[in-house]
Amino acid sequence: MKICLFVALSVPLAWSGQAIAQPAETTQPVARPPLTDPVPLAPIIDNRPPRPDMVVEPIGSVRSWIGSRDYPASAASEKRSGKTEVRLTVGESGRVSNCAVTVSSGHGDLDEQACAVLAQRARFRPATDGQAVPIAANFDHTVVWKMRETLDVTMTPTTGAPAPAVARVEGRRVSSFPQSPRIGFNSWNHRRLNDYPPAALERGSEGRVKVILTIGADGGLAGCEVIEAHDDAALNKASCEAAAEITEIDPALDFDGKPTAGRIERYVSWTLPDKETVVVSRRASQRKVRLPFSGNGATGFEIETKADGTVISCRTISEGELPKALNFVGEMCANAKKNGVQKSTFGPVATEEPSDLGVKLKFEMRIETSRVDNADKPIEGGVD
């Protein structure tokens, strides 16, 4: 056998329940091209019971819905960027039933990709009416398409409003027991969009509040006090109110192992969905292709074996000037003579059934290069 190688060179609407959970509009959906590299979806787990007048709420991180792998290849190669604003219609099941571009990026492929990916991957807790029945609603989001080389990574001082002040109440002490109270994990202290007090939601407040809970000997919640307050008083009050959702509490135990009253600290986090997702193109290779040879030549081997795989002879083929990476045939012959080869399945004469005949094989790889006048020759397929 002779082988020759010839080489030639998402912004949600204003944080108001009415704006987010407005009745779904009838819009013309954007064409959804098939995804060539879909991301597996995590199972939807949300066991919270529905409440009346809920707004549509994303499940999980909005930023995980779309990323660099989704940047259209043609747009990346042409260094195109932009901002696509979309409106997702979310049905009673929490799945996207329609996607419409409200503000175009100026590039059809970026707009279509934004709708295609979000429609496939976005998952929501549906809005509800006054009787807590799921209803269709709209959710607005912005996808910012950005080329990696134009990304500003310079650290600059923040010129906006200062971070919310955090007031710490000094002099508090947590009682110590042989075993402190234990609280079951039910996400009560991770507050989301529909848990927000209206005033804090309108202000767009986010952050953490530290509370200390008093647990009675019977395992009931006996009290709650804020010990690290947020600048937004509405979040401080709502953090203690959230403690009423705790369903599993084990009381503290005294030195004799008997239930007793105790106290325990917890942080309550308040987080709103991301207003937009920035999609940065994949990192482009900065290294030019280096051809793995410096001249013409050939390499390979010629081997003969018996039917049982015993090597009778193995001769290397080496002609001209080849790179070191191709000088592997010497070791191949040495290993073949030492260990033999697998009988009946060797190279291109592999058979399903063992054979009584030996095998003779010649493998050759040849490199032939030459200088050509091709300055005016068009490039096939364009330049990526």
C-alpha positions in Angstrom: 0.0 0.0 0.0 1.3 3.4 -0.9 0.0 6.6 0.6 1.0 10.0 -0.9 0.4 13.2 0.9 0.5 16.3 -1.3 0.4 19.6 0.6 -0.2 23.0 -0.9 -0.2 25.7 1.1 -31.7 39.4 28.5 -33.3 42.5 29.7 -36.5 41.9 31.6 -39.0 44.8 31.5 -39.0 47.3 34.4 -39.2 45.4 37.7 -42.9 45.7 38.0 -45.2 42.8 38.0 -47.6 44.4 35.6 -44.9 45.0 33.0 -43.4 41.5 33.2 -46.6 39.5 33.5 -48.6 41.4 30.9 -50.8 39.3 28.6 -48.9 37.7 25.8 -49.0 39.6 22.5 -49.5 38.0 19.1 -46.2 38.5 17.3 -44.5 37.0 14.3 -41.9 34.6 15.6 -38.3 34.8 14.3 -37.1 31.8 12.2 -35.2 29.4 14.4 -32.2 27.8 12.7 -31.3 24.4 14.1 -28.6 24.5 16.7 -25.5 22.7 15.7 -24.1 22.4 19.2 -26.9 22.3 21.6 -26.3 22.5 25.4 -27.9 19.7 27.5 -30.6 21.1 29.6 -30.7 20.5 33.3 -33.9 19.1 34.7 -36.4 21.7 35.9 -36.8 21.5 39.7 -39.0 24.0 41.4 -41.2 22.6 44.1 -42.5 26.0 45.4 -46.3 26.1 45.3 -47.8 28.8 43.0 -49.1 32.0 44.5 -51.7 34.4 43.2 -50.5 37.2 40.9 -47.0 35.9 40.3 -44.8 37.4 37.5 -43.0 35.2 35.1 -39.7 34.2 36.7 -36.6 32.5 35.2 -35.5 29.2 36.6 -31.8 29.1 37.3 -29.2 31.4 35.9 -30.2 33.4 32.8 -26.5 33.6 31.8 -26.3 29.9 31.4 -28.8 29.9 28.5 -26.5 31.3 25.9 -22.7 31.6 25.6 -19.7 31.9 23.4 -20.3 28.6 21.7 -23.5 30.1 20.3 -21.8 33.0 18.5 -22.6 32.5 14.8 -19.4 31.5 13.0 -20.0 33.9 10.1 -20.5 36.8 12.4 -17.4 36.0 14.4 -15.3 35.7 11.2 -16.6 39.0 9.9 -16.1 40.6 13.4 -19.7 41.6 13.6 -21.3 42.5 17.0 -24.5 44.1 18.2 -27.3 44.0 20.7 -30.5 42.0 20.2 -33.5 42.7 22.4 -36.1 39.9 22.4 -39.5 39.3 23.8 -40.2 35.7 24.9 -43.8 34.5 25.3 -43.9 32.0 28.1 -46.8 29.6 28.2 -48.6 28.0 31.2 -46.0 25.2 31.3 -43.1 27.6 31.7 -41.7 26.9 28.2 -41.2 29.5 25.5 -43.9 29.4 22.9 -42.8 32.4 20.8 -39.8 34.7 20.4 -39.9 38.1 18.7 -37.1 40.5 18.1 -38.1 43.9 19.5 -34.8 45.7 18.8 -32.6 44.3 16.1 -28.8 44.1 16.3 -28.6 45.1 12.7 -27.5 41.6 11.7 -30.1 38.9 10.9 -28.0 35.9 11.9 -27.4 37.4 15.4 -31.1 38.1 15.9 -32.1 34.7 14.7 -29.5 32.9 16.8 -30.6 34.8 19.9 -34.3 33.7 19.5 -33.3 30.2 18.5 -31.2 29.5 21.5 -33.4 31.3 24.1 -36.5 29.6 22.8 -34.9 26.2 23.2 -33.1 26.6 26.5 -35.0 29.2 28.6 -37.1 27.8 31.4 -39.5 29.8 33.6 -41.8 29.6 36.5 -45.0 30.8 34.8 -47.0 33.8 35.8 -50.3 33.3 37.6 -53.6 35.1 37.9 -55.5 36.1 41.0 -56.5 32.4 41.7 -52.8 31.2 41.3 -53.7 29.6 37.9 -50.7 29.7 35.5 -51.1 32.1 32.6 -49.1 33.1 29.5 -46.9 36.2 29.9 -44.0 38.0 28.3 -40.4 38.2 29.4 -38.0 40.7 27.8 -34.2 40.0 27.6 -31.2 41.5 25.9 -28.4 39.5 24.3 -25.2 41.6 23.8 -23.0 40.1 21.0 -19.4 41.2 21.5 -16.1 40.3 19.8 -13.5 39.1 22.2 -10.7 41.4 20.9 -13.0 44.4 21.5 -13.7 43.5 25.1 -12.5 46.2 27.5 -10.6 44.4 30.3 -9.2 47.6 31.8 -9.9 48.0 35.5 -11.5 51.4 36.0 -12.9 53.0 39.2 -16.7 52.8 39.5 -18.3 56.2 38.9 -21.9 55.2 39.6 -23.8 55.1 42.8 -21.9 53.7 45.9 -22.6 50.2 47.1 -25.4 50.0 49.6 -24.2 50.6 53.1 -24.2 47.6 55.5 -24.9 48.3 59.1 -23.7 45.8 61.7 -25.5 45.6 65.0 -22.7 45.1 67.5 -22.9 43.3 70.9 -24.9 40.3 69.7 -23.8 36.9 70.9 -25.0 33.6 69.7 -25.7 31.2 72.6 -23.5 28.2 72.7 -24.8 24.6 73.2 -23.3 21.1 72.9 -25.5 21.0 69.7 -26.9 24.1 68.1 -30.3 24.1 66.2 -30.4 22.5 62.8 -32.4 23.8 59.9 -33.4 21.6 56.9 -32.4 22.8 53.5 -35.4 24.2 51.6 -33.9 27.3 50.0 -35.9 29.7 52.2 -32.9 32.0 52.5 -32.4 32.3 48.7 -35.0 34.9 47.7 -36.0 35.3 44.1 -38.1 37.6 41.9 -41.5 36.7 43.3 -40.3 36.9 46.9 -39.4 40.6 46.6 -41.2 43.3 48.6 -42.8 45.6 46.0 -40.7 48.7 47.1 -37.4 46.8 47.0 -38.3 45.3 43.6 -39.0 48.8 42.2 -35.7 50.0 43.5 -33.9 47.0 42.1 -32.2 46.2 45.4 -30.0 43.2 45.7 -27.6 41.8 48.4 -27.6 39.9 51.7 -29.1 40.3 55.1 -27.8 38.4 58.1 -30.4 37.3 60.6 -30.2 35.4 63.9 -33.1 32.9 64.5 -34.3 31.9 67.9 -35.5 28.3 68.0 -37.6 27.0 70.9 -37.2 23.7 72.6 -40.2 22.4 70.7 -38.4 23.1 67.4 -40.6 26.1 66.5 -39.4 29.4 65.3 -39.6 31.7 68.3 -38.0 34.9 67.0 -35.9 36.5 64.3 -33.5 39.5 64.5 -31.4 41.3 61.8 -27.8 41.5 62.8 -26.3 42.7 59.5 -28.7 45.0 57.8 -29.1 46.0 54.1 -29.5 49.6 53.2 -32.9 48.8 51.9 -35.1 48.4 55.0 -37.8 46.5 53.0 -35.3 43.7 52.5 -34.4 43.6 56.2 -38.1 43.1 57.2 -38.8 40.6 54.5 -35.7 38.5 55.5 -37.2 37.8 58.9 -40.6 37.2 57.3 -39.0 34.6 55.0 -38.0 32.5 58.0 -41.6 31.6 58.4 -41.1 29.3 55.4 -38.7 27.0 57.3 -40.3 23.6 57.5 -37.7 21.4 59.1 -36.1 22.5 62.4 -34.3 20.4 65.0 -34.0 22.2 68.3 -30.7 22.6 70.2 -29.6 20.0 72.7 -28.2 20.7 76.1 -25.4 18.9 77.9 -27.7 16.0 78.7 -28.9 15.7 75.1 -32.3 17.2 75.9 -34.1 19.7 73.6 -33.6 23.3 74.7 -33.9 26.8 73.2 -31.1 27.9 70.9 -30.1 30.5 68.3 -28.5 30.2 64.9 -27.3 32.7 62.2 -28.1 32.6 58.6 -27.6 34.9 55.5 -30.7 35.7 53.4 -29.7 36.5 49.8 -31.8 38.7 47.5 -31.1 38.3 43.8 -32.9 39.6 40.6 -32.6 37.9 37.2 -29.8 39.3 35.0 -31.0 42.1 32.8 -28.8 41.2 29.9 -26.4 38.4 28.8 -23.1 39.3 27.2 -22.0 36.7 24.6 -18.3 37.0 23.7 -17.0 35.3 20.6 -14.7 32.4 21.0 -11.0 33.1 21.4 -9.4 33.2 17.9 -6.1 31.5 17.4 -3.3 34.0 17.3 -0.8 31.5 15.9 -0.3 31.1 12.2 -0.2 27.6 10.8 3.3 26.1 10.6 3.8 23.4 8.0 5.3 20.3 9.6 8.1 19.8 7.0 11.0 21.6 5.5 11.6 19.6 2.3 10.6 16.7 0.1 10.8 13.2 1.3 9.1 9.9 2.3 8.8 7.8 5.4 7.2 4.5 6.1 7.9 0.8 6.7 7.6 -2.5 5.0 6.8 -5.5 7.2 6.2 -9.2 6.7 4.6 -11.5 9.4 3.6 -15.0 9.8 0.0 -16.0 10.2 0.3 -16.0 14.0 1.7 -12.4 14.0 5.3 -13.3 14.4 7.4 -10.6 12.5 9.7 -12.1 9.9 11.1 -8.7 8.8 10.5 -5.0 9.1 12.3 -2.4 7.0 12.0 1.3 7.5 11.6 3.7 4.5 13.3 7.1 4.8 14.0 9.4 2.0 15.0 13.1 1.9 14.5 15.7 4.6 11.6 15.1 7.0 10.6 16.6 10.3 11.5 14.7 13.5 7.8 14.2 14.3 7.5 11.8 11.3 10.5 9.7 12.3 8.5 7.2 14.3 8.8 4.2 12.0 12.1 3.1 13.5 10.4 2.6 16.9 7.5 0.9 15.2 9.7 -1.7 13.7 11.5 -2.3 16.9 8.3 -2.8 18.8 6.8 -5.0 16.2 9.9 -7.3 16.2 9.8 -7.5 20.0 6.1 -7.9 20.6 4.7 -9.2 17.3 1.5 -8.0 15.7 -2.1 -9.0 16.2 -2.8 -11.9 14.0 -5.8 -11.9 11.6 -6.6 -8.2 12.2 -3.4 -6.6 10.9 -3.8 -3.5 8.8 -5.8 -3.4 5.6 -5.9 -7.3 5.3 -8.0 -7.6 8.5 -10.4 -10.6 8.4 -13.2 -11.8 10.5 -11.8 -15.3 10.7 -8.2 -16.3 11.4 -6.1 -17.1 8.3 -3.3 -19.6 7.7 -1.5 -17.1 5.4 1.1 -14.6 6.4 0.9 -10.9 5.8 3.2 -8.5 3.9 2.5 -4.8 4.2 4.1 -1.7 2.9 3.1 1.7 4.4 4.6 4.8 2.8 3.9 8.5 3.4 5.4 10.9 0.9 5.7 14.7 0.9 6.2 16.7 -2.3 6.3 20.4 -2.3 7.1 23.0 -4.9 6.9 26.8 -5.4 4.0 28.0 -7.5 2.9 31.3 -8.9 -0.6 31.7 -7.3 -0.7 35.3 -6.1 -3.8 36.0 -8.2 -5.5 32.6 -7.6 -8.9 33.0 -5.7 -9.2 31.3 -2.3 -11.6 28.4 -2.3 -14.4 28.8 0.3 -13.3 32.2 1.5 -11.2 33.0 4.6 -12.5 32.1 8.0 
